[in-house]
Amino acid sequence: MAPRAHLSIYKVCYSDGCQESDVLSGIDRAIKDGVDIVQMSLGGDSTPRFNDDPIVHGSLSALRRGISAVASAGNNGPDHLTLSHDAPWVLTVGASSTDRRIRATVKLGNGMELDGESAYQPTSFDSSVMLPIVYGLFCNDSSKMNQISGKIVLCELGDIKNIEKGKLILQAQGAAMILMNPVPRGYTTSSDAHVLPASSLSYYDSIKVIRYYTTVGASATATIVFKGTVFNSRPSPAVASFLQGTRNQKRRHSRPTSSHPA
């Protein structure tokens, strides 16, 4: 913490994105103003050469004047060769989780309880009532959601944003939604501000839900219990699944340099 620090803020991104000339101009202005640290929460695509990355290029000029440069690793992972700003003179920071969760626990008809997340914590949802589960639907197209009224819909991630899926399900009179992580997402769940009762589950818990559904079939039921904010959640801290992968094996330094809660 730096309670007496002064902030100099430079606008380098506009409606058309973050242009290279604007980024370099912002870094130059910060250098002229005599800042001690340049912090750039700008992602961007991985580049084959350092000269192709304006943040890396500008950060070298800052370093030559004794100014530390900090940049984000980006959110395009976890595939390899997706890391941004991986020069050895840049402190590259990735995202990680805290031990705090906004809990939305999925309770299956077989008694199994799976802890998920949701920022929407409805007080009017009756968690004591077990509702039918439906799966295999297209969660991004309400016209294909037949007979889901009063049911909990299992949705896989992708195609459209999670909140938009919930809006479509709500329009089709679905009662709730369970969002299931694919393999690359692992333990990284999202506490989104949904429009209906929902829970975001890890990949490992999602597999348990699917196994239960395929075993029981049409008689499968579930509910969601909303528990508010809880602490000491595990595993944590954990590196976010969307943190970029290794930049280039030919470069003999590892990135990101550190990770912090997103």
C-alpha positions as CSV (number, residue, x, y, z in Angstrom):
1,M,0.0,0.0,0.0
2,A,1.1,3.6,-0.7
3,P,-1.3,5.9,1.2
4,R,0.5,9.1,0.3
5,A,1.1,8.2,-3.4
6,H,0.0,10.7,-6.1
7,L,-1.7,9.4,-9.2
8,S,-1.2,10.7,-12.7
9,I,-3.8,9.2,-15.1
10,Y,-3.4,9.2,-18.9
11,K,-6.1,8.3,-21.3
12,V,-4.8,6.1,-24.2
13,C,-7.8,4.1,-25.1
14,Y,-10.9,5.3,-27.0
15,S,-14.0,3.9,-28.7
16,D,-11.8,2.5,-31.5
17,G,-9.5,0.7,-29.0
18,C,-6.0,1.4,-27.8
19,Q,-3.9,2.7,-30.7
20,E,-0.1,2.2,-30.6
21,S,0.6,5.9,-31.1
22,D,-1.7,6.8,-28.1
23,V,-0.1,4.2,-25.8
24,L,3.4,5.4,-26.7
25,S,2.3,9.0,-26.3
26,G,0.9,8.3,-22.8
27,I,4.1,6.6,-21.7
28,D,6.2,9.5,-23.0
29,R,4.0,12.0,-21.2
30,A,4.3,10.0,-17.9
31,I,8.1,9.9,-18.3
32,K,8.2,13.7,-18.8
33,D,6.0,14.2,-15.8
34,G,8.6,12.3,-13.7
35,V,6.5,9.4,-12.4
36,D,8.1,6.6,-10.5
37,I,5.9,3.7,-11.8
38,V,4.0,3.3,-15.0
39,Q,1.1,0.8,-14.6
40,M,-0.8,-0.3,-17.7
41,S,-3.8,-2.5,-17.4
42,L,-4.0,-3.1,-21.1
43,G,-4.2,-6.6,-22.6
44,G,-3.6,-7.1,-26.3
45,D,-2.4,-9.9,-28.5
46,S,0.8,-11.7,-28.2
47,T,3.5,-10.4,-30.5
48,P,6.4,-12.3,-32.1
49,R,8.9,-9.5,-31.5
50,F,9.2,-7.0,-28.7
51,N,9.3,-4.1,-31.1
52,D,5.8,-5.0,-32.2
53,D,4.4,-4.4,-28.7
54,P,4.0,-0.6,-27.9
55,I,3.9,-1.3,-24.1
56,V,7.1,-3.3,-24.2
57,H,8.7,-0.7,-26.5
58,G,7.6,2.2,-24.3
59,S,8.5,0.5,-21.1
60,L,12.1,0.2,-22.2
61,S,12.3,4.0,-22.5
62,A,10.8,4.3,-19.0
63,L,13.3,1.8,-17.6
64,R,16.2,3.7,-19.0
65,R,15.0,6.7,-16.9
66,G,14.7,4.6,-13.7
67,I,10.9,4.2,-14.0
68,S,9.4,0.7,-13.3
69,A,6.8,-0.6,-15.8
70,V,3.9,-2.9,-14.8
71,A,1.6,-4.4,-17.4
72,S,-1.2,-6.9,-17.4
73,A,-0.7,-10.4,-18.8
74,G,-4.1,-10.3,-20.5
75,N,-7.1,-12.6,-20.4
76,N,-6.8,-14.7,-23.6
77,G,-5.5,-17.9,-22.1
78,P,-5.0,-20.6,-21.2
79,D,-3.6,-21.6,-24.6
80,H,0.1,-21.4,-25.2
81,L,1.6,-18.4,-27.0
82,T,-1.1,-16.0,-25.8
83,L,0.8,-14.0,-23.2
84,S,1.1,-10.2,-23.6
85,H,3.9,-7.9,-22.7
86,D,6.4,-10.6,-21.7
87,A,9.7,-8.6,-22.0
88,P,12.1,-9.2,-19.1
89,W,12.1,-5.5,-18.2
90,V,8.3,-5.4,-17.7
91,L,6.6,-6.6,-14.5
92,T,3.9,-8.7,-16.0
93,V,0.9,-9.4,-13.7
94,G,-1.8,-12.1,-14.1
95,A,-5.1,-12.6,-12.4
96,S,-5.8,-14.9,-9.4
97,S,-8.7,-15.5,-7.0
98,T,-9.2,-14.6,-3.3
99,D,-10.7,-16.9,-0.6
100,R,-14.0,-15.0,-0.8
101,R,-17.0,-16.3,-2.8
102,I,-20.5,-15.2,-3.3
103,R,-21.9,-18.6,-2.7
104,A,-24.7,-20.3,-4.7
105,T,-24.8,-24.0,-3.8
106,V,-26.4,-26.5,-6.1
107,K,-28.2,-29.2,-4.3
108,L,-29.0,-32.3,-6.4
109,G,-31.9,-34.7,-5.9
110,N,-29.4,-37.4,-4.7
111,G,-28.4,-35.1,-1.8
112,M,-25.0,-34.0,-3.3
113,E,-24.2,-30.4,-2.7
114,L,-21.9,-28.4,-5.1
115,D,-20.6,-25.0,-4.3
116,G,-20.9,-22.4,-7.1
117,E,-21.1,-18.6,-7.4
118,S,-23.6,-15.9,-8.3
119,A,-23.7,-12.2,-7.4
120,Y,-27.5,-12.4,-7.7
121,Q,-28.7,-13.7,-4.3
122,P,-32.5,-13.7,-4.5
123,T,-34.5,-13.8,-1.3
124,S,-37.8,-14.9,-3.0
125,F,-36.4,-18.1,-4.4
126,D,-37.6,-21.1,-2.4
127,S,-34.6,-23.3,-2.1
128,S,-36.5,-26.0,-0.3
129,V,-38.4,-27.0,-3.4
130,M,-36.6,-29.4,-5.7
131,L,-37.1,-28.5,-9.4
132,P,-36.8,-30.7,-12.5
133,I,-33.5,-30.4,-14.5
134,V,-33.3,-30.0,-18.3
135,Y,-30.2,-30.4,-20.4
136,G,-29.2,-30.6,-24.0
137,L,-30.9,-27.3,-24.9
138,F,-29.5,-24.4,-26.8
139,C,-29.0,-21.8,-24.1
140,N,-28.3,-19.1,-26.6
141,D,-31.6,-19.3,-28.5
142,S,-35.0,-19.0,-26.6
143,S,-36.9,-20.2,-29.7
144,K,-35.3,-23.7,-29.1
145,M,-36.2,-23.8,-25.4
146,N,-39.3,-26.0,-25.3
147,Q,-41.1,-26.9,-22.1
148,I,-38.6,-25.4,-19.6
149,S,-41.2,-23.5,-17.6
150,G,-40.5,-23.9,-13.9
151,K,-37.3,-26.0,-14.5
152,I,-33.6,-25.6,-13.9
153,V,-31.7,-25.4,-17.1
154,L,-28.1,-26.8,-17.4
155,C,-26.0,-24.5,-19.7
156,E,-22.5,-24.9,-21.0
157,L,-20.4,-21.7,-21.4
158,G,-19.8,-20.1,-24.8
159,D,-21.6,-18.5,-27.7
160,I,-23.0,-15.6,-25.7
161,K,-22.4,-14.1,-22.3
162,N,-23.6,-15.9,-19.2
163,I,-26.0,-13.1,-18.2
164,E,-27.6,-13.1,-21.7
165,K,-28.2,-16.9,-21.4
166,G,-30.1,-16.2,-18.2
167,K,-32.2,-13.5,-19.9
168,L,-33.2,-16.0,-22.6
169,I,-34.1,-18.7,-20.1
170,L,-36.1,-16.2,-18.0
171,Q,-38.0,-15.1,-21.2
172,A,-38.8,-18.8,-21.7
173,Q,-40.1,-19.0,-18.1
174,G,-37.3,-21.1,-16.9
175,A,-36.9,-21.2,-13.1
176,A,-33.1,-21.1,-12.7
177,M,-29.8,-21.8,-14.5
178,I,-26.7,-23.8,-13.7
179,L,-23.6,-22.7,-15.7
180,M,-21.1,-25.5,-16.3
181,N,-17.4,-24.9,-16.9
182,P,-15.6,-26.6,-19.8
183,V,-12.2,-28.2,-19.2
184,P,-10.1,-25.1,-19.8
185,R,-12.0,-23.1,-17.2
186,G,-11.2,-25.5,-14.4
187,Y,-11.9,-24.1,-11.0
188,T,-12.5,-20.5,-12.2
189,T,-16.1,-19.6,-11.6
190,S,-17.9,-16.3,-12.1
191,S,-20.1,-14.4,-9.7
192,D,-22.1,-12.6,-12.3
193,A,-25.1,-10.3,-11.6
194,H,-27.7,-12.7,-13.1
195,V,-31.4,-11.9,-13.8
196,L,-32.6,-15.2,-12.4
197,P,-31.5,-17.7,-9.8
198,A,-28.2,-19.2,-11.1
199,S,-25.0,-20.8,-10.1
200,S,-21.6,-21.1,-11.8
201,L,-19.9,-24.4,-11.2
202,S,-16.3,-25.6,-11.7
203,Y,-15.6,-28.1,-14.4
204,Y,-15.2,-30.9,-11.8
205,D,-18.5,-30.2,-10.2
206,S,-20.2,-29.8,-13.6
207,I,-19.1,-33.3,-14.4
208,K,-20.9,-34.5,-11.3
209,V,-24.1,-32.8,-12.3
210,I,-24.0,-34.3,-15.8
211,R,-23.3,-37.8,-14.4
212,Y,-26.3,-37.4,-12.1
213,Y,-28.5,-36.2,-14.9
214,T,-27.5,-39.0,-17.3
215,T,-28.0,-41.6,-14.6
216,V,-31.4,-40.5,-13.3
217,G,-32.8,-39.0,-16.6
218,A,-36.1,-37.1,-16.6
219,S,-36.6,-37.6,-12.9
220,A,-33.5,-35.6,-12.0
221,T,-34.1,-32.6,-9.7
222,A,-32.1,-29.9,-8.1
223,T,-32.3,-26.5,-6.3
224,I,-29.9,-23.7,-5.6
225,V,-29.2,-22.5,-2.0
226,F,-27.9,-18.9,-1.8
227,K,-25.6,-18.3,1.1
228,G,-24.2,-14.8,0.5
229,T,-20.5,-14.0,0.9
230,V,-18.4,-16.7,2.5
231,F,-14.7,-16.7,3.4
232,N,-11.8,-19.2,3.6
233,S,-13.0,-20.8,0.3
234,R,-10.6,-23.3,-1.3
235,P,-8.8,-23.8,-3.5
236,S,-7.4,-20.2,-3.2
237,P,-5.6,-18.3,-4.1
238,A,-5.7,-19.9,-7.5
239,V,-4.5,-18.6,-10.9
240,A,-7.4,-17.7,-13.1
241,S,-8.1,-20.0,-16.1
242,F,-8.0,-17.1,-18.6
243,L,-4.4,-16.2,-17.6
244,Q,-2.3,-16.5,-20.8
245,G,0.0,-19.4,-21.4
246,T,3.7,-19.4,-22.0
247,R,4.9,-16.8,-24.5
248,N,7.9,-18.4,-26.2
249,Q,10.0,-21.2,-25.0
250,K,13.1,-19.7,-26.7
251,R,12.9,-16.8,-24.2
252,R,14.6,-17.9,-21.0
253,H,12.4,-16.1,-18.5
254,S,9.1,-17.0,-17.1
255,R,5.9,-15.0,-17.2
256,P,3.7,-13.7,-15.7
257,T,6.0,-12.3,-13.0
258,S,3.3,-12.3,-10.4
259,S,-0.5,-12.7,-10.0
260,H,-3.0,-10.8,-7.9
261,P,-6.8,-11.0,-7.3
262,A,-8.7,-9.9,-10.4
